[in-house]
Amino acid sequence: MAEHTTIIVAVLLVILGVVLYLEVRYLRSRREAKEARGLLPDRAHNAVTTTRAILQLVSRRGGDVSEARDLLKEADMARKRGNYRVSIQLADKAKSSLRSSMGKLPKEPEGASSSGSEAAEGLPMESNDLPEEAPEEVPPGELRTTKEVLVEEFPEHYLQAKFSLNTARERLKGADPASEARDLLDRSERAFEREDYEGALTLARKAPQASATAAPAEAASPACPECGAPLREGDQFCRKCGYRKPQPAACPKCGKEARADDAFCRGCGASLG
């Protein structure tokens, strides 16, 4: 009996050990996957930034960078949309294209600046080898921020006007088509189509303000049931036919207003019969 008990305990311990081992492996794999996902945005940013710097070097040496430039734009757009793995893959393709372009350039004589050649030879083959910072061979001032790149690629006020237009459209959903705010929004859209981005930006910013400051429509005034003339608040009689407005009943004990069909006062409970 004791031997059977020992065997059962041993089997349970083995099963428990296996379960603990598998659980530890599972938790570790989840942690590593989470850490990898957290690093993807930085890796994609580094890939795009590094590729842009190398593209500038190859372009200065007269290399063909048209294909790499298109791939880099797609990589940057994928990064902004959150498709970080796609962005890294596109950046790697752009680097391969730049390596090919550098290989077709004539070799520089000895003693000449070798920064371009070093950049071509030092291009990382795998995205895991991407440096955390821009290569040292890039001259100061050559690397541009994302904001500078966007300003160069788009006309002045284009991005601001587009953002303000989208914001105004969201805030004016369901607005009266005849309102001033809606008119400003329509004029802003027409200005944007004419490529008058500064005018579109100004009008798009004014539209929500006009909606916020618009005076609320006055509530319709009550009318006299006898002649239809409008009755103002506080009027006891109609100014046209002399009709007397019915006065609300009140509890004779506490003075609380009572309806015509109330049998007891809502305030003190006194009988109203």
C-alpha positions as CSV (number, residue, x, y, z in Angstrom):
1,M,0.0,0.0,0.0
2,A,2.8,2.4,0.9
3,E,4.6,1.6,-2.4
4,H,1.4,2.5,-4.4
5,T,1.1,5.7,-2.5
6,T,4.7,6.6,-3.2
7,I,4.3,5.9,-6.9
8,I,1.1,8.1,-7.1
9,V,2.9,10.9,-5.3
10,A,5.9,10.7,-7.7
11,V,3.6,10.7,-10.7
12,L,1.7,13.8,-9.4
13,L,5.0,15.5,-8.8
14,V,6.2,14.8,-12.3
15,I,2.9,16.1,-13.8
16,L,3.1,19.2,-11.6
17,G,6.7,19.8,-12.7
18,V,5.7,19.5,-16.4
19,V,2.8,21.9,-15.9
20,L,5.0,24.4,-14.2
21,Y,7.6,24.1,-16.9
22,L,5.1,24.7,-19.7
23,E,3.5,27.6,-17.9
24,V,6.9,29.3,-17.4
25,R,7.7,28.8,-21.1
26,Y,4.3,30.2,-22.1
27,L,4.6,33.3,-19.9
28,R,8.2,33.9,-21.1
29,S,7.1,33.7,-24.8
30,R,4.3,36.1,-24.1
31,R,6.6,38.5,-22.4
32,E,9.1,38.3,-25.3
33,A,6.4,38.9,-27.9
34,K,5.1,41.9,-25.9
35,E,8.6,43.3,-25.7
36,A,9.1,42.8,-29.4
37,R,5.8,44.6,-30.2
38,G,6.9,47.5,-28.0
39,L,10.2,47.8,-29.9
40,L,8.7,47.7,-33.4
41,P,7.8,51.4,-33.5
42,D,11.4,52.4,-32.7
43,R,12.8,49.9,-35.2
44,A,10.5,51.2,-37.9
45,H,11.5,54.8,-37.1
46,N,15.2,53.9,-37.2
47,A,14.8,52.0,-40.4
48,V,13.1,54.9,-42.2
49,T,15.5,57.5,-40.8
50,T,18.6,55.5,-41.7
51,T,17.4,54.8,-45.2
52,R,16.6,58.4,-45.7
53,A,20.1,59.4,-44.7
54,I,21.7,56.8,-47.0
55,L,19.4,57.9,-49.9
56,Q,20.7,61.5,-49.5
57,L,24.3,60.3,-49.7
58,V,23.7,58.2,-52.8
59,S,21.7,61.0,-54.4
60,R,24.6,63.5,-53.8
61,R,27.0,61.1,-55.6
62,G,24.6,60.9,-58.6
63,G,23.1,57.5,-58.1
64,D,19.6,56.6,-59.2
65,V,17.4,56.8,-56.1
66,S,14.0,56.9,-57.8
67,E,13.0,53.4,-56.8
68,A,14.4,53.7,-53.3
69,R,12.6,57.1,-52.8
70,D,9.2,55.5,-53.7
71,L,9.9,52.6,-51.4
72,L,10.9,55.0,-48.6
73,K,7.7,57.0,-49.0
74,E,5.7,53.8,-48.7
75,A,7.7,52.7,-45.7
76,D,7.1,56.1,-44.0
77,M,3.3,55.9,-44.7
78,A,3.2,52.3,-43.4
79,R,4.9,53.5,-40.2
80,K,2.5,56.3,-39.6
81,R,-0.4,53.9,-40.1
82,G,1.1,51.6,-37.5
83,N,2.1,48.8,-39.9
84,Y,5.6,48.7,-38.4
85,R,6.7,45.3,-39.8
86,V,5.7,46.4,-43.3
87,S,7.6,49.6,-42.8
88,I,10.7,47.8,-41.9
89,Q,10.5,45.4,-44.9
90,L,10.0,48.3,-47.3
91,A,12.9,50.2,-45.8
92,D,15.1,47.1,-46.3
93,K,14.0,46.9,-49.9
94,A,14.9,50.6,-50.3
95,K,18.4,49.9,-48.9
96,S,18.8,47.0,-51.3
97,S,18.0,49.3,-54.2
98,L,20.5,51.9,-52.9
99,R,23.2,49.2,-52.6
100,S,22.5,48.3,-56.2
101,S,22.7,52.0,-57.3
102,M,26.0,52.5,-55.4
103,G,27.5,49.4,-57.1
104,K,26.8,51.0,-60.5
105,L,28.7,54.2,-59.6
106,P,32.3,54.7,-60.7
107,K,34.8,54.2,-58.0
108,E,36.3,57.3,-56.5
109,P,40.1,57.7,-56.6
110,E,42.1,56.9,-53.5
111,G,42.1,59.7,-51.0
112,A,38.7,61.0,-52.1
113,S,35.8,61.1,-49.7
114,S,34.8,57.6,-49.0
115,S,31.7,58.3,-46.9
116,G,29.5,57.2,-49.8
117,S,31.3,53.9,-50.3
118,E,31.4,53.2,-46.6
119,A,27.7,53.9,-46.4
120,A,27.0,51.5,-49.3
121,E,29.2,48.8,-47.8
122,G,27.9,49.4,-44.3
123,L,24.2,49.0,-45.3
124,P,22.7,46.5,-42.9
125,M,21.4,43.4,-44.6
126,E,18.9,42.6,-42.0
127,S,16.5,44.9,-40.1
128,N,17.8,43.5,-36.8
129,D,21.1,45.1,-37.5
130,L,19.7,48.6,-37.8
131,P,21.6,51.2,-35.7
132,E,19.8,53.0,-33.0
133,E,21.0,56.3,-34.4
134,A,21.9,57.8,-37.8
135,P,25.2,56.7,-39.2
136,E,28.2,58.9,-38.2
137,E,29.2,59.5,-41.8
138,V,26.1,61.7,-42.4
139,P,27.2,65.3,-42.3
140,P,25.6,67.5,-39.7
141,G,22.4,69.2,-40.9
142,E,21.7,66.6,-43.5
143,L,19.2,64.6,-41.4
144,R,15.8,66.2,-41.3
145,T,13.0,65.8,-38.9
146,T,9.6,64.3,-40.0
147,K,8.0,67.8,-39.8
148,E,10.7,69.2,-42.1
149,V,10.1,66.4,-44.6
150,L,6.4,66.9,-44.6
151,V,6.7,70.7,-45.0
152,E,9.0,70.1,-48.0
153,E,6.7,67.5,-49.6
154,F,3.4,69.4,-49.1
155,P,2.5,73.0,-50.0
156,E,2.4,75.6,-47.2
157,H,-0.7,75.4,-44.9
158,Y,-1.9,72.2,-46.8
159,L,-1.7,69.8,-43.7
160,Q,-3.1,72.4,-41.3
161,A,-6.0,73.2,-43.6
162,K,-6.8,69.5,-44.2
163,F,-6.8,68.8,-40.4
164,S,-9.0,71.8,-39.6
165,L,-11.4,70.9,-42.4
166,N,-11.8,67.3,-41.1
167,T,-12.3,68.7,-37.6
168,A,-14.9,71.1,-38.7
169,R,-16.8,68.4,-40.7
170,E,-17.0,66.3,-37.6
171,R,-18.2,69.1,-35.4
172,L,-20.8,70.3,-37.9
173,K,-22.4,67.0,-38.6
174,G,-26.2,67.6,-38.7
175,A,-25.8,71.4,-38.7
176,D,-28.4,73.4,-40.5
177,P,-27.4,73.8,-44.2
178,A,-28.5,77.4,-44.1
179,S,-26.4,78.3,-41.0
180,E,-23.4,80.6,-41.1
181,A,-21.2,77.8,-39.8
182,R,-22.2,75.5,-42.7
183,D,-21.6,78.3,-45.2
184,L,-18.1,78.9,-43.9
185,L,-17.4,75.2,-44.1
186,D,-18.6,75.0,-47.7
187,R,-16.4,78.1,-48.6
188,S,-13.4,76.4,-46.9
189,E,-13.9,73.3,-49.0
190,R,-14.1,75.2,-52.2
191,A,-10.9,77.2,-51.3
192,F,-9.1,73.9,-50.5
193,E,-10.1,72.6,-54.0
194,R,-8.7,75.8,-55.5
195,E,-5.5,75.0,-53.6
196,D,-6.0,78.2,-51.6
197,Y,-4.8,76.4,-48.5
198,E,-4.3,79.5,-46.3
199,G,-7.9,80.7,-47.1
200,A,-9.3,77.2,-46.5
201,L,-7.5,77.1,-43.1
202,T,-8.9,80.4,-42.0
203,L,-12.5,79.6,-43.0
204,A,-12.3,76.1,-41.5
205,R,-11.2,77.5,-38.1
206,K,-14.1,80.0,-38.2
207,A,-16.8,77.5,-38.9
208,P,-16.9,75.7,-35.5
209,Q,-16.7,79.1,-33.8
210,A,-19.7,80.4,-35.7
211,S,-21.6,77.3,-34.7
212,A,-20.7,77.8,-31.0
213,T,-21.7,81.5,-31.0
214,A,-24.9,81.1,-33.0
215,A,-27.9,82.4,-31.1
216,P,-30.4,79.6,-30.2
217,A,-33.7,79.8,-32.0
218,E,-36.4,81.4,-30.0
219,A,-39.1,79.0,-28.7
220,A,-42.5,79.5,-30.4
221,S,-44.7,81.8,-28.3
222,P,-48.0,80.4,-27.1
223,A,-51.1,81.6,-29.0
224,C,-54.5,82.6,-27.8
225,P,-57.0,79.7,-28.2
226,E,-59.7,82.1,-29.2
227,C,-58.2,84.4,-31.8
228,G,-54.7,82.9,-32.4
229,A,-52.8,86.1,-31.3
230,P,-49.4,85.4,-29.7
231,L,-49.3,85.5,-25.9
232,R,-46.2,86.7,-24.1
233,E,-44.9,85.2,-20.9
234,G,-46.8,86.8,-17.9
235,D,-49.9,87.8,-19.9
236,Q,-53.1,87.1,-18.1
237,F,-55.4,88.3,-20.9
238,C,-55.2,88.3,-24.7
239,R,-54.4,91.8,-26.0
240,K,-56.6,91.1,-29.0
241,C,-59.8,89.5,-27.7
242,G,-59.6,89.8,-24.0
243,Y,-59.4,86.0,-23.4
244,R,-58.4,85.2,-19.8
245,K,-55.7,82.6,-19.5
246,P,-56.7,79.8,-17.2
247,Q,-54.8,80.1,-13.9
248,P,-53.4,77.0,-12.2
249,A,-55.3,75.8,-9.2
250,A,-53.6,76.0,-5.8
251,C,-54.0,74.2,-2.5
252,P,-56.0,76.4,-0.1
253,K,-53.9,75.1,2.8
254,C,-50.3,75.3,1.6
255,G,-50.6,77.2,-1.7
256,K,-48.8,74.5,-3.8
257,E,-49.9,74.4,-7.4
258,A,-52.4,71.6,-8.2
259,R,-53.7,70.1,-11.4
260,A,-57.4,70.1,-12.2
261,D,-57.7,66.3,-11.7
262,D,-55.8,66.3,-8.4
263,A,-57.9,65.0,-5.5
264,F,-55.3,65.7,-2.8
265,C,-52.5,68.3,-2.5
266,R,-49.1,67.0,-3.6
267,G,-47.5,69.2,-0.9
268,C,-49.5,68.7,2.3
269,G,-52.0,66.0,1.4
270,A,-55.1,68.2,2.1
271,S,-58.2,67.3,0.3
272,L,-58.9,69.4,-2.8
273,G,-62.5,68.0,-3.3
